[in-house]
Amino acid sequence: MRITVFGATGNVGSRVVAEAVARGHQVTAVLRDPARPHSLPGAATIAIGDARNPEDVARLATGQDVVISATRPAPGSEGELATATKGLLAGTAGTGARLLAVGGAGSLTLPGGGGATVIDGPDFPPGWLPIALACNEQLALYQADTEVDWAYLSPAALLEPGERTGCYRLGRDELLVDADGVSAISMEDLAVALLDEAERPAHHRTRFTAAY
């Protein structure tokens, strides 16, 4: 498959690029800053572009099978996430490429919470609220779109660098927790779940989640 990855040098994006290259896909890794150092696989094609610019997105999505967005704004710039989402949707429309987005967990409902979301939980860290709210807006923009074949992946509540096991569970709109009530997945296995979706599409214009 021909796959373009925006946010390719980020924590999740770099692992998505590595997973896609390891599976033998033709990967275009998009950087905003050509001077930014990176450790992306040599087999990936490096391209310069900005997810906020629909023309850049269209150029890098044309002829591709899948576009993956793993963009994440820096603290204090959370509003850029909505701008990037609009650029990705507008730029991908009409290209025939699927659009897979890595989002946030804050809008997932809590198990047994009567519809309350992760953000509503008493243990939700206040410092995470700006990016969580930005991710909620991101999801709303995807849900309002009817032109692009998109899917939105919400990770588990705890997403950290770790081991690639290749094992995970999938859900839809409810936070997945294990027997101890913990919701977690490694960035490596989130990349596995995303590439599995790219190769075997099961979610169209909907959100899904992955956790152990």
Contacts in CASP RR format, 6 or more apart in sequence:
PFRMAT RR
TARGET T0000
AUTHOR 0000-0000-0000
METHOD contacts of the structure
MODEL  1
MRITVFGATGNVGSRVVAEAVARGHQVTAVLRDPARPHSLPGAATIAIGD
ARNPEDVARLATGQDVVISATRPAPGSEGELATATKGLLAGTAGTGARLL
AVGGAGSLTLPGGGGATVIDGPDFPPGWLPIALACNEQLALYQADTEVDW
AYLSPAALLEPGERTGCYRLGRDELLVDADGVSAISMEDLAVALLDEAER
PAHHRTRFTAAY
1 25 0 8 1.000
1 26 0 8 1.000
1 65 0 8 1.000
1 66 0 8 1.000
1 198 0 8 1.000
1 199 0 8 1.000
2 25 0 8 1.000
2 26 0 8 1.000
2 28 0 8 1.000
2 63 0 8 1.000
2 64 0 8 1.000
2 65 0 8 1.000
2 66 0 8 1.000
3 20 0 8 1.000
3 25 0 8 1.000
3 26 0 8 1.000
3 27 0 8 1.000
3 28 0 8 1.000
3 64 0 8 1.000
3 65 0 8 1.000
3 66 0 8 1.000
3 67 0 8 1.000
3 68 0 8 1.000
3 198 0 8 1.000
4 27 0 8 1.000
4 28 0 8 1.000
4 30 0 8 1.000
4 47 0 8 1.000
4 60 0 8 1.000
4 61 0 8 1.000
4 64 0 8 1.000
4 66 0 8 1.000
4 67 0 8 1.000
4 68 0 8 1.000
4 97 0 8 1.000
5 13 0 8 1.000
5 16 0 8 1.000
5 17 0 8 1.000
5 20 0 8 1.000
5 27 0 8 1.000
5 28 0 8 1.000
5 29 0 8 1.000
5 30 0 8 1.000
5 67 0 8 1.000
5 68 0 8 1.000
5 70 0 8 1.000
6 30 0 8 1.000
6 49 0 8 1.000
6 51 0 8 1.000
6 57 0 8 1.000
6 60 0 8 1.000
6 67 0 8 1.000
6 68 0 8 1.000
6 69 0 8 1.000
6 70 0 8 1.000
6 71 0 8 1.000
6 84 0 8 1.000
6 88 0 8 1.000
7 13 0 8 1.000
7 30 0 8 1.000
7 31 0 8 1.000
7 51 0 8 1.000
7 69 0 8 1.000
7 70 0 8 1.000
7 71 0 8 1.000
7 72 0 8 1.000
8 14 0 8 1.000
8 16 0 8 1.000
8 17 0 8 1.000
8 29 0 8 1.000
8 30 0 8 1.000
8 31 0 8 1.000
8 38 0 8 1.000
8 40 0 8 1.000
8 44 0 8 1.000
8 70 0 8 1.000
9 29 0 8 1.000
9 31 0 8 1.000
9 36 0 8 1.000
9 38 0 8 1.000
9 40 0 8 1.000
10 70 0 8 1.000
10 72 0 8 1.000
11 72 0 8 1.000
11 161 0 8 1.000
11 187 0 8 1.000
12 70 0 8 1.000
12 72 0 8 1.000
12 102 0 8 1.000
12 159 0 8 1.000
12 187 0 8 1.000
12 190 0 8 1.000
12 191 0 8 1.000
13 68 0 8 1.000
13 70 0 8 1.000
13 102 0 8 1.000
13 191 0 8 1.000
14 38 0 8 1.000
14 39 0 8 1.000
14 40 0 8 1.000
15 187 0 8 1.000
15 188 0 8 1.000
15 190 0 8 1.000
15 191 0 8 1.000
16 68 0 8 1.000
16 70 0 8 1.000
16 102 0 8 1.000
16 191 0 8 1.000
16 194 0 8 1.000
16 195 0 8 1.000
17 27 0 8 1.000
17 29 0 8 1.000
17 40 0 8 1.000
17 41 0 8 1.000
17 44 0 8 1.000
18 40 0 8 1.000
18 41 0 8 1.000
18 191 0 8 1.000
19 164 0 8 1.000
19 188 0 8 1.000
19 191 0 8 1.000
19 192 0 8 1.000
19 194 0 8 1.000
19 195 0 8 1.000
20 27 0 8 1.000
20 195 0 8 1.000
20 198 0 8 1.000
21 27 0 8 1.000
21 41 0 8 1.000
21 42 0 8 1.000
21 43 0 8 1.000
21 44 0 8 1.000
23 195 0 8 1.000
23 199 0 8 1.000
24 43 0 8 1.000
25 195 0 8 1.000
26 45 0 8 1.000
27 41 0 8 1.000
27 43 0 8 1.000
27 44 0 8 1.000
27 45 0 8 1.000
28 44 0 8 1.000
28 45 0 8 1.000
28 46 0 8 1.000
28 47 0 8 1.000
28 60 0 8 1.000
28 64 0 8 1.000
29 40 0 8 1.000
29 44 0 8 1.000
29 45 0 8 1.000
29 46 0 8 1.000
29 47 0 8 1.000
30 47 0 8 1.000
30 48 0 8 1.000
30 49 0 8 1.000
30 51 0 8 1.000
30 60 0 8 1.000
31 38 0 8 1.000
31 46 0 8 1.000
31 47 0 8 1.000
31 48 0 8 1.000
31 49 0 8 1.000
32 48 0 8 1.000
32 49 0 8 1.000
32 50 0 8 1.000
34 48 0 8 1.000
40 46 0 8 1.000
47 60 0 8 1.000
49 56 0 8 1.000
49 60 0 8 1.000
50 56 0 8 1.000
51 57 0 8 1.000
51 69 0 8 1.000
51 71 0 8 1.000
51 84 0 8 1.000
51 87 0 8 1.000
51 88 0 8 1.000
52 80 0 8 1.000
52 83 0 8 1.000
52 84 0 8 1.000
52 86 0 8 1.000
52 87 0 8 1.000
53 87 0 8 1.000
54 86 0 8 1.000
54 87 0 8 1.000
54 90 0 8 1.000
54 91 0 8 1.000
55 91 0 8 1.000
57 67 0 8 1.000
57 87 0 8 1.000
57 88 0 8 1.000
57 90 0 8 1.000
57 91 0 8 1.000
57 92 0 8 1.000
58 91 0 8 1.000
58 92 0 8 1.000
58 95 0 8 1.000
60 67 0 8 1.000
61 67 0 8 1.000
61 91 0 8 1.000
61 92 0 8 1.000
61 95 0 8 1.000
61 96 0 8 1.000
61 97 0 8 1.000
62 95 0 8 1.000
62 97 0 8 1.000
63 95 0 8 1.000
63 96 0 8 1.000
63 97 0 8 1.000
64 95 0 8 1.000
64 97 0 8 1.000
65 97 0 8 1.000
65 98 0 8 1.000
65 198 0 8 1.000
66 97 0 8 1.000
66 98 0 8 1.000
66 99 0 8 1.000
66 100 0 8 1.000
66 198 0 8 1.000
67 88 0 8 1.000
67 92 0 8 1.000
67 95 0 8 1.000
67 97 0 8 1.000
67 98 0 8 1.000
67 99 0 8 1.000
67 100 0 8 1.000
68 99 0 8 1.000
68 100 0 8 1.000
68 101 0 8 1.000
68 102 0 8 1.000
68 194 0 8 1.000
68 198 0 8 1.000
69 84 0 8 1.000
69 85 0 8 1.000
69 88 0 8 1.000
69 99 0 8 1.000
69 100 0 8 1.000
69 101 0 8 1.000
69 102 0 8 1.000
70 102 0 8 1.000
71 81 0 8 1.000
71 84 0 8 1.000
72 81 0 8 1.000
72 131 0 8 1.000
73 79 0 8 1.000
73 80 0 8 1.000
73 81 0 8 1.000
73 84 0 8 1.000
73 131 0 8 1.000
73 134 0 8 1.000
75 130 0 8 1.000
75 131 0 8 1.000
76 130 0 8 1.000
78 130 0 8 1.000
78 131 0 8 1.000
78 133 0 8 1.000
78 134 0 8 1.000
79 134 0 8 1.000
79 137 0 8 1.000
81 131 0 8 1.000
81 134 0 8 1.000
81 135 0 8 1.000
81 137 0 8 1.000
81 138 0 8 1.000
82 134 0 8 1.000
82 137 0 8 1.000
82 138 0 8 1.000
82 141 0 8 1.000
85 101 0 8 1.000
85 137 0 8 1.000
85 138 0 8 1.000
85 141 0 8 1.000
85 142 0 8 1.000
86 141 0 8 1.000
88 99 0 8 1.000
88 101 0 8 1.000
89 99 0 8 1.000
89 141 0 8 1.000
89 142 0 8 1.000
89 145 0 8 1.000
89 147 0 8 1.000
89 148 0 8 1.000
89 150 0 8 1.000
92 99 0 8 1.000
92 148 0 8 1.000
92 150 0 8 1.000
93 147 0 8 1.000
93 148 0 8 1.000
94 147 0 8 1.000
96 149 0 8 1.000
98 148 0 8 1.000
98 149 0 8 1.000
98 150 0 8 1.000
98 151 0 8 1.000
98 198 0 8 1.000
98 201 0 8 1.000
99 148 0 8 1.000
99 149 0 8 1.000
99 150 0 8 1.000
99 151 0 8 1.000
100 150 0 8 1.000
100 151 0 8 1.000
100 152 0 8 1.000
100 153 0 8 1.000
100 194 0 8 1.000
100 197 0 8 1.000
100 198 0 8 1.000
101 138 0 8 1.000
101 142 0 8 1.000
101 150 0 8 1.000
101 151 0 8 1.000
101 152 0 8 1.000
101 153 0 8 1.000
102 153 0 8 1.000
102 155 0 8 1.000
102 190 0 8 1.000
102 194 0 8 1.000
103 135 0 8 1.000
103 138 0 8 1.000
103 139 0 8 1.000
103 152 0 8 1.000
103 153 0 8 1.000
103 154 0 8 1.000
103 155 0 8 1.000
104 131 0 8 1.000
104 132 0 8 1.000
104 135 0 8 1.000
104 138 0 8 1.000
104 139 0 8 1.000
104 154 0 8 1.000
104 155 0 8 1.000
105 118 0 8 1.000
105 132 0 8 1.000
105 135 0 8 1.000
105 154 0 8 1.000
105 155 0 8 1.000
105 156 0 8 1.000
105 157 0 8 1.000
105 159 0 8 1.000
105 175 0 8 1.000
105 183 0 8 1.000
105 209 0 8 1.000
106 117 0 8 1.000
106 118 0 8 1.000
106 119 0 8 1.000
106 124 0 8 1.000
106 132 0 8 1.000
106 135 0 8 1.000
106 136 0 8 1.000
106 154 0 8 1.000
106 157 0 8 1.000
107 117 0 8 1.000
107 118 0 8 1.000
107 119 0 8 1.000
107 132 0 8 1.000
107 135 0 8 1.000
107 136 0 8 1.000
107 139 0 8 1.000
107 154 0 8 1.000
108 117 0 8 1.000
108 118 0 8 1.000
108 154 0 8 1.000
108 173 0 8 1.000
108 174 0 8 1.000
108 175 0 8 1.000
108 209 0 8 1.000
109 115 0 8 1.000
109 116 0 8 1.000
109 117 0 8 1.000
109 118 0 8 1.000
109 173 0 8 1.000
109 174 0 8 1.000
109 175 0 8 1.000
110 116 0 8 1.000
110 117 0 8 1.000
110 118 0 8 1.000
110 120 0 8 1.000
110 121 0 8 1.000
110 174 0 8 1.000
110 175 0 8 1.000
111 174 0 8 1.000
111 175 0 8 1.000
111 177 0 8 1.000
118 124 0 8 1.000
118 132 0 8 1.000
118 157 0 8 1.000
118 175 0 8 1.000
119 129 0 8 1.000
119 132 0 8 1.000
119 133 0 8 1.000
119 136 0 8 1.000
124 132 0 8 1.000
138 152 0 8 1.000
139 152 0 8 1.000
139 154 0 8 1.000
139 207 0 8 1.000
142 150 0 8 1.000
142 152 0 8 1.000
142 205 0 8 1.000
142 207 0 8 1.000
143 205 0 8 1.000
143 207 0 8 1.000
145 205 0 8 1.000
146 205 0 8 1.000
149 204 0 8 1.000
149 205 0 8 1.000
150 204 0 8 1.000
150 205 0 8 1.000
151 197 0 8 1.000
151 201 0 8 1.000
151 203 0 8 1.000
151 204 0 8 1.000
151 205 0 8 1.000
151 206 0 8 1.000
151 207 0 8 1.000
151 208 0 8 1.000
152 206 0 8 1.000
152 207 0 8 1.000
152 208 0 8 1.000
153 190 0 8 1.000
153 193 0 8 1.000
153 194 0 8 1.000
153 197 0 8 1.000
153 207 0 8 1.000
153 208 0 8 1.000
153 209 0 8 1.000
153 210 0 8 1.000
154 207 0 8 1.000
154 208 0 8 1.000
154 209 0 8 1.000
155 185 0 8 1.000
155 190 0 8 1.000
155 209 0 8 1.000
155 210 0 8 1.000
155 211 0 8 1.000
156 175 0 8 1.000
156 176 0 8 1.000
156 183 0 8 1.000
156 184 0 8 1.000
156 185 0 8 1.000
156 209 0 8 1.000
156 210 0 8 1.000
156 211 0 8 1.000
156 212 0 8 1.000
157 175 0 8 1.000
157 183 0 8 1.000
157 184 0 8 1.000
158 182 0 8 1.000
158 183 0 8 1.000
158 184 0 8 1.000
158 185 0 8 1.000
159 184 0 8 1.000
159 185 0 8 1.000
159 186 0 8 1.000
159 187 0 8 1.000
159 190 0 8 1.000
160 184 0 8 1.000
160 186 0 8 1.000
160 187 0 8 1.000
161 186 0 8 1.000
161 187 0 8 1.000
161 188 0 8 1.000
162 186 0 8 1.000
162 187 0 8 1.000
162 188 0 8 1.000
163 186 0 8 1.000
163 188 0 8 1.000
163 189 0 8 1.000
164 186 0 8 1.000
164 188 0 8 1.000
164 189 0 8 1.000
164 191 0 8 1.000
164 192 0 8 1.000
165 186 0 8 1.000
165 188 0 8 1.000
165 189 0 8 1.000
166 189 0 8 1.000
166 192 0 8 1.000
167 189 0 8 1.000
167 212 0 8 1.000
168 185 0 8 1.000
168 189 0 8 1.000
168 190 0 8 1.000
168 192 0 8 1.000
168 193 0 8 1.000
168 210 0 8 1.000
168 211 0 8 1.000
168 212 0 8 1.000
169 176 0 8 1.000
169 210 0 8 1.000
169 211 0 8 1.000
169 212 0 8 1.000
170 193 0 8 1.000
170 208 0 8 1.000
170 209 0 8 1.000
170 210 0 8 1.000
171 208 0 8 1.000
171 209 0 8 1.000
171 210 0 8 1.000
172 206 0 8 1.000
172 207 0 8 1.000
172 208 0 8 1.000
172 209 0 8 1.000
173 207 0 8 1.000
173 209 0 8 1.000
174 209 0 8 1.000
175 183 0 8 1.000
175 209 0 8 1.000
175 211 0 8 1.000
176 183 0 8 1.000
176 209 0 8 1.000
176 210 0 8 1.000
176 211 0 8 1.000
176 212 0 8 1.000
177 183 0 8 1.000
177 211 0 8 1.000
178 184 0 8 1.000
178 211 0 8 1.000
178 212 0 8 1.000
183 211 0 8 1.000
184 211 0 8 1.000
184 212 0 8 1.000
185 193 0 8 1.000
185 210 0 8 1.000
185 211 0 8 1.000
185 212 0 8 1.000
189 210 0 8 1.000
189 212 0 8 1.000
190 210 0 8 1.000
193 210 0 8 1.000
197 203 0 8 1.000
197 208 0 8 1.000
202 208 0 8 1.000
END
